[in-house]
């Protein structure tokens, strides 16, 4: 979602870019926000002492990712929706865009491995529990 405008400009075919070509992203974004909130509140897979705090942290961070994506793609939303959702932004839009660009630049240089182990192998181990070679 955060690269929707870029995807449209570069003719990349993603679910979001396909929807954005035809409609404002107001409803799909509301659906994503509601799905995120409900999923995190209802999930029972966490097994730790501070489950409530952990869920709050995850929910807050997920919502901030969505808000940053909205801020970066203002042109893909109706004016009324953007004005309303902007009230929930953690910062002003201009600052959010600068911060997003700074982080994007910083992390674009990251290697796709950790201590010589590829990201794919790390994910495979995390999901399947298979040993990394």
N, C-alpha and C positions, 0 to 999 in steps of 0.2 A: 504494500500500500504506500509506503514511503517514497517509492520511486515511480509512482503512477504517471506523473507528468513526463518524466524522462522516458518511460516506456512508450508512452504515446508518441513522443517526438521521434523516437528511434524505431517505431513500428514493431516493438516487441509485443508478442501476443501473450498477455497474462489475463487472468480472470478479471482483475480490476481494470486493466486498460480496455478490455472489451466492453465492460459495463460503462466505463467513463465515456466511451465514444457515443453512447446513446442516451445516457441519463446522468443526472447529478448523482453523486455518491452518498447523498444524505441517508437514504434508507438502509443501504448496505452497511454503512458505517455504524448506524444505530444498532443494526443487527449484530455486528461484530462486538460492539461495546456491551450489549446485553448478554451475548453468548459468553464473553470473557468473564463478566461479573458472575453470572449463574454457574459457569463451570468451576470457577475458583471457590465460590461459596459452597457448592454441593460436593466437591471432590472429597473423597475420604481416604486417599492413598498416603497422606502424610502421617508419619509416626514419630512425633517428637513432642516435647513438653509444651512448646510455644506455638501450637498449630494456628491459633487465632492470629497471632502476630505475623507468622509466616505467610498466611493467606492474605493478610492486609498488605504486606510488603509486595508480594507477587502481583496482587490486583492493582496496586498503585503503579508499579512499574509497567505492567501491561497497558494500563490506561494512558500512561504518559507516552508510551511508544505510539499509541493511536493518536493522541493529541499532537505529537510532533509530526506525524504523517499528514494530519489534517492541515496543520499550519503550513507545511511545505507544499501542499496542493490546493490552496485556497480556490483556485480557478475551477476546481472540479466539484464545488459545492454551491448550492444556492446561497444567495446573499443572506437570507433570513436564517438559514441553518447555521452558516458560519458565524453570524453575529451571536446566535444563541450558544453554540458550543464553545466559542471563544471565552466565555465566562468561566469555563472549567480549566483553561490552560494554566499551567504552573507559572508561565512567564509571558511577557508580551511576544507577539508573533515574530517581530523583527529579531529579537534576541534568540528565540527558539531556532530560527533559520540559521543564524550565525553559529550558534552552538552545534546544531546538526551538521553543518558544513565542516566545521572544525573537527568534530569527531569522525566524520566520514573520511576526511583527509588523513587524520592520524591513524585510523585503523585500516586504511586501504593498503598500507605498507606492511601489514601483519603477514607473517608467513602462514601458510596453511598447514602447519604442523606444530607439535609441541614436543620438545625434546626428541625430535626425529620421528615422532609417530604422527601419521597423517590424521587429519580431522575425520576422515571416513572411518579409520580404524578405531578412533576414540568413540565415535557415535555407535559403531558396530558393537563395541564392548559394552557401552552404556545400555543399549537396547537389548542385545542378545546375551550379554555376559560372556561372550567368546573372548578368549585370550588374544592379546595383540602379539603378533610375531616380532 
